Amino acid sequence: MPDDGLDDIMDAVGPRLRDVRRGRRRTLSEVAEETGISVSVLSRLESGQRRPSLDLLIPLARVYRVPLETSSAPRPPATRASTRGPSAGTG
């Protein structure tokens, strides 16, 4: 069976959920209370110890007010701002 990248997508869901939650400045307890998903399940999702199902992603997307594909999409690559001045040879 060809590698369709599904494993990479699934592995990226947990960190993405954590990023969204932290970006909303929400605690696991707050999200658990609003979704009915236990803190332990949320924690395992975010750490990658548990793979998400639609039954878990849909209430999370609603609470975070993001489209479902945003909550489950891989994180974009990090960009670094240069802390150095212009590179040699320019100017």
N, C-alpha and C positions, 0 to 999 in steps of 0.2 A: 504494500500500500504506500503511495507516495506521501511524503511529508508535506502537509498542507499548512503547517505553522500553527495548528490548533494548540499544541502543547505550549508554545511560546505565548500565545494569547492567554491561555488559561493561567499560566504562571504569572502573568503581568496584572491580572485582575486584582489580586489582594493588595499589592502596593498602590494601585490606582485608587482603590476604595479608601485606603488610608489617606492618600493625598487629598481626595475630595473631602473626606470628613474633617481633616485638619484645616483645609482651606476654608471650611465653613465654621471653624472654631467650635466643633462639637466634640463632646466626650463620647466614649463608647456607651456609657450609661444612658446618656441622653438619647442616643440613636436607638439603643435597645428599648427604651421606654416607648418611643414613637413607632417603632416597627414591630414590636413583639418578638424580635429576634434576641436571644440571650446574649449577654456580654461575652460569654465564652465562645459562642459561635462566631460572633463578629470578630473577636480577637483572632480566632483560628483562620477566618477568611482573610483578614488583613495580613497575617503572617505567612499565608500560603499553605498552612497545614490542612486546610479544607478547601475543596473546589466549590465554587458557587453554583447554585442552581437558579433557574428563573424564579422559583418560589422565594429565594433570598434576594436576588437582584432587583426585582420589581419594587418591593417596598423600600429598598435603599434608594433607588432612583427617584422615587416619589418624595422621600424625606429630603434628599439632597437637591431636589428640583433640577435634575439633569435628565436628558434623554437616556434611555437604557444603554444605548451604545457608548455613551460617554462614561458611564460607570464601569463598563466592562472593557473599554478599549485600552490597549497598552499605553503606558506613559510615553509622551514624546521624549526624544533624546534631550538630555540636559545640555544647555548652552552655557558657556563660560564667558563672562565679560573679561576682556583683556585688562589686566592691571598694569601692563607695561605701556610705555609711551610708544610712539611710532617706531616701526621696525627699521633696522638699518637699511640704508639705501633709499629711503624716502625722504622727501623734504625739500 
